[in-house]
């Protein structure tokens, strides 16, 4: 498939002019992710997006990863008030005290689950019975902003103590990690990520 054919069929939300956004759409968004630590990182990043455009997070993602030591939950869980202050001064990240603290707390929650023998990935994927939901949208704008599954996962995450996990954020996360295939049917990625 040529680049022009891809551009014609690509989901409209990513546009065609921002190479970073296009690459994210073409190689990452909607691809089923099963690695527990990677899923946790993506959940944190989606929470950091709250109130911002996703492209802002994409542009800062490498800096966020560096500032949070590669999203190593064991390192982040040990952060102190001094680390919070250090991070608040780091222009590479989203400098929100609430989001920084939520990231630290979520690392602790991730570790609690892991250390109690609970697989974060299996738990997350259980909200779609372990299999991506295959949607058939003719236009990406037909996709909902939340679903029954995102509401249930949001409620369960909040019950465990996670923050910045409302049902809209959680649905964006589910789209990003391939729990749902919301590529529009004309998009070349729709079939590549399991659509028919």
C-alpha positions in Angstrom: 0.0 0.0 0.0 1.4 3.4 -1.0 1.7 6.3 1.4 -1.1 8.2 -0.5 -3.4 5.2 -0.2 -2.7 5.0 3.5 -3.4 8.7 3.9 -6.7 8.4 2.1 -7.9 5.6 4.3 -6.3 6.5 7.6 -8.5 7.5 10.6 -9.1 11.2 10.3 -8.3 12.0 13.9 -4.5 11.9 13.4 -4.5 14.1 10.3 -1.7 13.8 7.7 0.8 16.6 8.6 2.2 15.7 12.0 4.6 12.8 11.5 4.6 11.9 15.2 0.8 11.6 15.3 0.7 9.7 12.0 3.4 7.3 13.2 1.5 6.7 16.5 -1.7 5.9 14.6 0.1 3.7 12.1 2.2 1.7 14.5 0.8 1.8 18.0 -2.8 3.0 18.5 -5.2 0.1 18.6 -2.5 -2.7 18.6 -3.4 -5.2 21.4 -1.0 -4.8 24.3 -0.6 -7.5 26.9 2.5 -6.6 28.8 1.4 -5.6 32.3 4.0 -2.9 32.8 3.4 -1.3 29.4 -0.3 -1.3 30.0 0.3 0.4 33.4 2.5 3.0 31.7 -0.2 3.7 29.0 -2.9 4.0 31.7 -0.7 6.6 33.5 0.0 8.5 30.3 -3.8 8.6 29.5 -4.4 10.0 32.9 -1.7 12.6 32.4 -3.6 13.7 29.3 -6.7 14.7 31.3 -7.6 18.3 30.1 -4.9 18.2 27.4 -4.6 17.1 23.8 -3.1 13.6 23.3 -0.5 15.1 20.9 0.9 17.1 23.9 1.5 13.8 25.7 3.0 12.2 22.6 5.4 15.1 22.2 6.4 14.9 25.9 6.4 11.1 26.2 10.1 10.5 25.9 10.7 13.2 28.5 8.1 11.8 30.8 9.6 8.3 30.5 13.1 9.7 31.3 11.8 11.8 34.3 9.9 8.7 35.7 12.9 6.4 35.2 11.5 4.4 32.3 8.2 3.9 34.2 9.8 1.4 36.5 7.0 0.9 39.1 9.4 -0.2 41.8 11.5 3.0 41.5 8.4 5.3 41.2 6.7 3.6 44.2 9.7 4.7 46.4 9.4 8.4 45.4 9.3 10.9 48.3 8.1 14.4 48.6 11.5 15.5 47.4 10.9 13.6 44.2 7.5 15.3 43.7 9.2 18.7 44.0 12.0 17.6 41.6 9.4 16.5 39.1 7.4 19.7 39.5 10.4 21.6 38.2 11.0 19.3 35.2 9.7 20.9 32.0 9.8 17.6 30.1 6.7 16.4 31.9 3.1 17.6 32.7 3.9 19.5 35.8 0.7 18.8 37.8 1.2 17.9 41.4 -2.0 15.8 41.4 -0.9 13.9 38.3 2.6 13.3 39.7 1.2 12.0 43.0 -1.4 9.9 41.1 1.5 8.3 39.2 3.4 7.5 42.4 0.3 6.1 44.0 -0.6 4.0 40.9 2.9 2.5 40.9 2.3 1.4 44.5 -1.0 -0.1 43.5 0.5 -1.9 40.5 3.1 -3.4 42.9 0.5 -4.4 45.4 -1.4 -6.3 42.7 1.8 -7.9 41.3 3.1 -8.9 44.8 -0.3 -10.5 45.7 -0.1 -12.6 42.6 -2.6 -10.6 40.5 -1.6 -10.1 36.9 -2.4 -6.4 35.9 -2.7 -7.4 32.3 -5.1 -10.3 32.8 -7.2 -8.2 35.2 -7.4 -5.3 32.7 -8.2 -7.5 29.8 -10.9 -9.4 31.7 -13.1 -6.3 31.2 -13.4 -7.4 27.5 -13.2 -11.1 28.2 -9.6 -11.2 27.0 -10.4 -10.4 23.4 -10.4 -7.1 21.5 -13.9 -5.7 20.7 -14.1 -5.3 16.9 -16.1 -2.2 16.1 -17.2 -1.3 12.6 -17.2 2.5 12.4 -17.4 4.0 8.9 -16.1 7.3 10.4 -13.9 7.6 13.5 -16.3 10.2 14.9 -19.0 7.4 15.3 -17.0 5.8 18.1 -18.3 6.6 21.6 -16.4 8.4 24.2 -17.2 5.8 26.8 -18.9 2.4 27.0 -20.3 0.0 29.5 -16.9 -1.7 29.6 -15.0 1.5 30.2 -17.4 2.5 32.9 -16.9 -0.9 34.6 -13.1 -0.7 34.3 -13.1 2.9 35.5 -15.2 2.0 38.6 -12.9 -1.0 39.4 -9.8 1.1 39.0 -11.2 3.8 41.3 -12.2 1.2 43.8 -8.6 0.1 44.0 -7.4 3.7 44.4 -6.2 4.7 40.9 -6.8 8.3 40.0 -7.4 10.1 36.6 -9.3 7.0 35.5 -12.7 8.3 34.6 -14.7 6.3 32.0 -13.8 8.7 29.1 -10.0 8.4 29.9 -10.4 4.7 30.4 -12.1 4.3 27.0 -9.3 6.3 25.3 -6.8 3.9 27.1 -8.8 0.9 25.8 -8.7 2.2 22.3 -5.0 2.9 22.5 -4.0 -0.6 23.9 -6.2 -2.4 21.4 -8.9 -3.6 23.8 -11.3 -2.1 21.3 -10.6 -1.7 17.6 -11.9 1.7 16.8 -10.0 2.3 13.5 -12.6 3.3 11.0 -13.4 0.5 8.6 -11.8 2.4 5.6 -8.5 2.7 7.6 -5.7 0.3 6.5 -5.1 -0.4 10.2 -8.6 -1.7 10.9 -7.9 -5.1 9.3 -4.3 -5.2 10.6 -5.5 -4.9 14.2 -8.1 -7.6 13.8 -11.1 -6.0 12.1 -13.0 -7.6 9.3 
